[in-house]
Amino acid sequence: MLTEHELEAMQSRKHCDPATKRKNSIPPAVISDVQKLHHVIRLLAEDLNANVKVFIDGMR
């Protein structure tokens, strides 16, 4: 999972457009999508962790 620092770094990164050879910022829409995806992955990981705990407790 991406940390907040990694997300900030991703926002500030530049990429080179091969057609123009110029550096462009990552579009805000892409950053927004990445942040939403990061949030969903975090929620899924938390849910999985809770389910594993329930499973382990059920084995005792």
PyMOL CGO cylinders between C-alpha atoms (Angstrom):
from pymol import cmd
from pymol.cgo import CYLINDER

trace = [
    CYLINDER, 0.00, 0.00, 0.00, 1.13, 3.50, -0.69, 0.3, 1, 1, 1, 1, 1, 1,
    CYLINDER, 1.13, 3.50, -0.69, 2.00, 5.74, 2.19, 0.3, 1, 1, 1, 1, 1, 1,
    CYLINDER, 2.00, 5.74, 2.19, 0.97, 9.37, 2.25, 0.3, 1, 1, 1, 1, 1, 1,
    CYLINDER, 0.97, 9.37, 2.25, 4.59, 10.24, 1.44, 0.3, 1, 1, 1, 1, 1, 1,
    CYLINDER, 4.59, 10.24, 1.44, 4.51, 7.99, -1.63, 0.3, 1, 1, 1, 1, 1, 1,
    CYLINDER, 4.51, 7.99, -1.63, 1.25, 9.58, -2.79, 0.3, 1, 1, 1, 1, 1, 1,
    CYLINDER, 1.25, 9.58, -2.79, 2.77, 13.04, -2.41, 0.3, 1, 1, 1, 1, 1, 1,
    CYLINDER, 2.77, 13.04, -2.41, 5.85, 11.94, -4.32, 0.3, 1, 1, 1, 1, 1, 1,
    CYLINDER, 5.85, 11.94, -4.32, 3.63, 10.56, -7.05, 0.3, 1, 1, 1, 1, 1, 1,
    CYLINDER, 3.63, 10.56, -7.05, 1.82, 13.91, -7.28, 0.3, 1, 1, 1, 1, 1, 1,
    CYLINDER, 1.82, 13.91, -7.28, 5.09, 15.80, -7.70, 0.3, 1, 1, 1, 1, 1, 1,
    CYLINDER, 5.09, 15.80, -7.70, 6.65, 13.41, -10.23, 0.3, 1, 1, 1, 1, 1, 1,
    CYLINDER, 6.65, 13.41, -10.23, 7.01, 14.41, -13.80, 0.3, 1, 1, 1, 1, 1, 1,
    CYLINDER, 7.01, 14.41, -13.80, 6.89, 12.10, -16.79, 0.3, 1, 1, 1, 1, 1, 1,
    CYLINDER, 6.89, 12.10, -16.79, 8.30, 12.61, -20.23, 0.3, 1, 1, 1, 1, 1, 1,
    CYLINDER, 8.30, 12.61, -20.23, 5.90, 12.78, -23.17, 0.3, 1, 1, 1, 1, 1, 1,
    CYLINDER, 5.90, 12.78, -23.17, 7.72, 10.87, -25.95, 0.3, 1, 1, 1, 1, 1, 1,
    CYLINDER, 7.72, 10.87, -25.95, 5.99, 12.91, -28.65, 0.3, 1, 1, 1, 1, 1, 1,
    CYLINDER, 5.99, 12.91, -28.65, 7.19, 16.28, -27.37, 0.3, 1, 1, 1, 1, 1, 1,
    CYLINDER, 7.19, 16.28, -27.37, 10.17, 15.25, -25.18, 0.3, 1, 1, 1, 1, 1, 1,
    CYLINDER, 10.17, 15.25, -25.18, 8.80, 17.61, -22.53, 0.3, 1, 1, 1, 1, 1, 1,
    CYLINDER, 8.80, 17.61, -22.53, 8.03, 16.76, -18.94, 0.3, 1, 1, 1, 1, 1, 1,
    CYLINDER, 8.03, 16.76, -18.94, 4.40, 16.96, -17.89, 0.3, 1, 1, 1, 1, 1, 1,
    CYLINDER, 4.40, 16.96, -17.89, 2.79, 16.76, -14.47, 0.3, 1, 1, 1, 1, 1, 1,
    CYLINDER, 2.79, 16.76, -14.47, 0.57, 13.80, -13.73, 0.3, 1, 1, 1, 1, 1, 1,
    CYLINDER, 0.57, 13.80, -13.73, -3.01, 14.95, -14.38, 0.3, 1, 1, 1, 1, 1, 1,
    CYLINDER, -3.01, 14.95, -14.38, -5.08, 15.68, -11.26, 0.3, 1, 1, 1, 1, 1, 1,
    CYLINDER, -5.08, 15.68, -11.26, -7.73, 13.16, -12.36, 0.3, 1, 1, 1, 1, 1, 1,
    CYLINDER, -7.73, 13.16, -12.36, -5.12, 10.40, -12.31, 0.3, 1, 1, 1, 1, 1, 1,
    CYLINDER, -5.12, 10.40, -12.31, -3.95, 11.47, -8.85, 0.3, 1, 1, 1, 1, 1, 1,
    CYLINDER, -3.95, 11.47, -8.85, -7.55, 11.44, -7.63, 0.3, 1, 1, 1, 1, 1, 1,
    CYLINDER, -7.55, 11.44, -7.63, -8.09, 7.95, -9.04, 0.3, 1, 1, 1, 1, 1, 1,
    CYLINDER, -8.09, 7.95, -9.04, -4.90, 6.70, -7.39, 0.3, 1, 1, 1, 1, 1, 1,
    CYLINDER, -4.90, 6.70, -7.39, -5.98, 8.16, -4.05, 0.3, 1, 1, 1, 1, 1, 1,
    CYLINDER, -5.98, 8.16, -4.05, -9.41, 6.51, -4.33, 0.3, 1, 1, 1, 1, 1, 1,
    CYLINDER, -9.41, 6.51, -4.33, -7.80, 3.19, -5.24, 0.3, 1, 1, 1, 1, 1, 1,
    CYLINDER, -7.80, 3.19, -5.24, -5.40, 3.51, -2.31, 0.3, 1, 1, 1, 1, 1, 1,
    CYLINDER, -5.40, 3.51, -2.31, -8.34, 4.08, 0.03, 0.3, 1, 1, 1, 1, 1, 1,
    CYLINDER, -8.34, 4.08, 0.03, -10.26, 1.06, -1.32, 0.3, 1, 1, 1, 1, 1, 1,
    CYLINDER, -10.26, 1.06, -1.32, -7.18, -1.17, -1.00, 0.3, 1, 1, 1, 1, 1, 1,
    CYLINDER, -7.18, -1.17, -1.00, -6.69, -0.01, 2.59, 0.3, 1, 1, 1, 1, 1, 1,
    CYLINDER, -6.69, -0.01, 2.59, -10.33, -0.85, 3.40, 0.3, 1, 1, 1, 1, 1, 1,
    CYLINDER, -10.33, -0.85, 3.40, -10.01, -4.27, 1.78, 0.3, 1, 1, 1, 1, 1, 1,
    CYLINDER, -10.01, -4.27, 1.78, -6.83, -4.99, 3.74, 0.3, 1, 1, 1, 1, 1, 1,
    CYLINDER, -6.83, -4.99, 3.74, -8.52, -3.99, 7.00, 0.3, 1, 1, 1, 1, 1, 1,
    CYLINDER, -8.52, -3.99, 7.00, -11.53, -6.20, 6.18, 0.3, 1, 1, 1, 1, 1, 1,
    CYLINDER, -11.53, -6.20, 6.18, -9.28, -9.13, 5.31, 0.3, 1, 1, 1, 1, 1, 1,
    CYLINDER, -9.28, -9.13, 5.31, -7.36, -8.66, 8.55, 0.3, 1, 1, 1, 1, 1, 1,
    CYLINDER, -7.36, -8.66, 8.55, -10.62, -8.70, 10.54, 0.3, 1, 1, 1, 1, 1, 1,
    CYLINDER, -10.62, -8.70, 10.54, -11.79, -11.85, 8.74, 0.3, 1, 1, 1, 1, 1, 1,
    CYLINDER, -11.79, -11.85, 8.74, -8.49, -13.61, 9.43, 0.3, 1, 1, 1, 1, 1, 1,
    CYLINDER, -8.49, -13.61, 9.43, -8.79, -12.73, 13.13, 0.3, 1, 1, 1, 1, 1, 1,
    CYLINDER, -8.79, -12.73, 13.13, -12.34, -14.16, 13.24, 0.3, 1, 1, 1, 1, 1, 1,
    CYLINDER, -12.34, -14.16, 13.24, -11.13, -17.32, 11.50, 0.3, 1, 1, 1, 1, 1, 1,
    CYLINDER, -11.13, -17.32, 11.50, -8.20, -17.77, 13.88, 0.3, 1, 1, 1, 1, 1, 1,
    CYLINDER, -8.20, -17.77, 13.88, -10.41, -17.14, 16.92, 0.3, 1, 1, 1, 1, 1, 1,
    CYLINDER, -10.41, -17.14, 16.92, -12.84, -19.75, 15.57, 0.3, 1, 1, 1, 1, 1, 1,
    CYLINDER, -12.84, -19.75, 15.57, -10.03, -22.31, 15.39, 0.3, 1, 1, 1, 1, 1, 1,
    CYLINDER, -10.03, -22.31, 15.39, -9.27, -21.98, 19.13, 0.3, 1, 1, 1, 1, 1, 1,
]
cmd.load_cgo(trace, "trace")
